[in-house]
């Protein structure tokens, strides 16, 4: 059930390059949080950076072979995350074969996701991404990651994991990007703040699709 061929993986990415996934994980955390965020981000990308992504993202479980259909998978939530051994193996194969994971801390995720990402890449360090990295300079250029919502008075940071020199996971911490993608009525964020969040999200998608 969990046997994958590298050639099949690359063909799958090419065939489904215009879809994105939302990661369903175990542990009890609300993986389904921010239901309007990714659809809104997709619409923004289609209208502003000339993508042609299916407007309906697909929910995919961490252990499912279906994950290989999506060049980028989004993950958020407020609580516990737990990756089983099958999840870890599958996610590692996905990320090392060309996939990309964006994790958005929706407040409360941090202490759980750091531990679980370490299970996927035990020898890698979750490191802060410098602002000269290309992910901050795609269609839109940022000198720092946008701060959407205040949590603990800490500055927003973008962390990542690299595999063989390629950024395979981007984690926005104390930024709350995915909240900024939600419908305006959900959080009543000012238009300028939502625009920055969507532009940074578009950079993440553009980077994942081309690297």
N, C-alpha and C positions, 0 to 999 in steps of 0.2 A: 504493500500500500504506500510505503514511503520511499520507494526506489525512484531516483530521478536521473536522467541522462542529461549531461551538459548541453548536448546539441539540441535536445528538445526544449530545454530552458530558453536558449537564445531564440529559437523559432517562435516560442510562445510570446516572448517579449515583443518581437517584431509584429506578430499578428494582432496583439492587443494593446498597442502603444497608445491608444486613445481612450483608455479606461483607467480609473484609479480605484483603490480599495480602501476600506475602513477595517482595521484590525479588531476582531472579537477575541478577547483573551479571558482566561480564567482568573480566579482569586476573589471575585465579588465586586471589583471596581466597576464603575459605570462607563464601560467602553462605548456605550451608546450616547454619551453626553454630546451636547451641541449638535443636534440633528440637522440644523440648517447651515452649518458652517462649511462643510466640504462642497455641497451643491452650490452655495453662493460663490465659493472660490473658483469652482469650475466655470461658472458663468462669467466671472470676471476675467479669467484667463482666455476663454473663447472670444470675448469681446475686445480684449485689450492687448493680448500678446499672440493672437492668431493661432491658438490651438484649436483642435476640433475634438475635444474630449466629450464622451458620453455624459450627459447632464446628471445621470443617476449613478452615484458611486455604488460599488458592490461590497457588501459585508463579507469578509473572509476570515475564517478561523485560523489561528496561529499554526495549527498542525495540518492544514489542508493543502493539498497539492495545487489547488486553485490559485494560491497566492502567486504562483509563477506567471499568471496571466497579466499581472499588473506591475508596471515599472516603478510605481510608488504606492506605498500603503501608509495611511494616516492612523495615528493612535492618540487618544486622549483619555481623560477621566480624572476623578478626584481621589480615588482610593486604591485598594490593594490590587496588585498585579501578580500573577503566578504563571510561569511558563513551565510546562511539563517537559520531560526529556524529549518527547516527540516534537513539542513546540520548538524547543531549543535547536534540535537538529534541523528541522524544517526551516526555521528562520535563518539559521546560519547558512544553509545551502542557498536560500533565496538571496540573501545579501551578498554572499561571495560570488554569486553567479550573475550579478548585474542589477539586483533589486535595490530599492531605497526605502528606508523607514523614516518618517517624520513623526516625532513624539512631541506633543504639546501639553505641557504641564498645566492642567486646569485647576491647580492648587490642591495639594495633598498627594500628588502622584510621585513626587521626587524620591522619597525614601524607599519606595517600592521599585520604581523603574530602574534606578541605578543598580540595585542588586540583581535584577533579572537580566539587564543588558550584560552584566558581567558573566552571567551563565552562558550567554551566546558567544561572547568573545573574552574568555578568561585572561588572555594575554595582552589584551588591548586596554588602553586608558581612555576613559571618557574625558576628552580635553576641550577646553574652550577654543572656539574657532576664531582665528584672528580676522579682523575686519577687512583685510586685503584679500581674503579668500573669495573665489568667484561666486559662491552662493549669495554673497551680499552685492554682487555687481553683475546681474543679468540684465534684463530689460530695465530694471530699476536699480539705482545705486543707493546704498545705505552706509552711513558712517557708524551706525550702531543699530542693534536690533530694536524695533519699536516696543515701547512700554504701553500695553493696552489697559491692563487693570493693576491696581496696587494690591499687593498681598502683605509682604512683611517689611516693606521699606527698603528692600534690596534692589540693586540695579538689575535690569534684564540681561540675560546672558544666553548665548547660543553655544551649546556643546555638541561634540560629534565623536564618532568612531570612524577611524580610517582602516581600510583593509587593502594592503598592497598599494598604498598611496592614494586610494580612491575613498572619498567620503561616502560612507554607506548608511550612516544614520545621523540625522540632525535633531537635536533636542532643544526646544526653546523653554527656558526656565525663567520664572518671574517676569515673563512677557505676556503670556496668555493670548498668543496669536489666534488660536481657534475661536476664542470668544469674540475677537474682533471681526471674524468672518460671519458671525451669526446675523440673522435678520436684525435690523436696527431697533425694532421694538423690544427685542429680548433684553438688551442691556442698556439701551438708550445712549450708546456711545456717540460722541460727536462725529460728523461725517469725515473730518480730517483724520481722526484716529482710525476709523474703520478703513479708510483709504490706504493708510500706511500698512495696516495689518494685511489687507488684500494684496498690496503690492509686494510685500515680503513673501507672502504665500505663493504668489505667482513666480517669484524668483526661485523658490524651492522646487516648484513643479518644473520650471524650465530647466533648472540644473539637473534634476533627476532624469528628465527625458533625454538629455544630451550628454550625460556623463556615465 
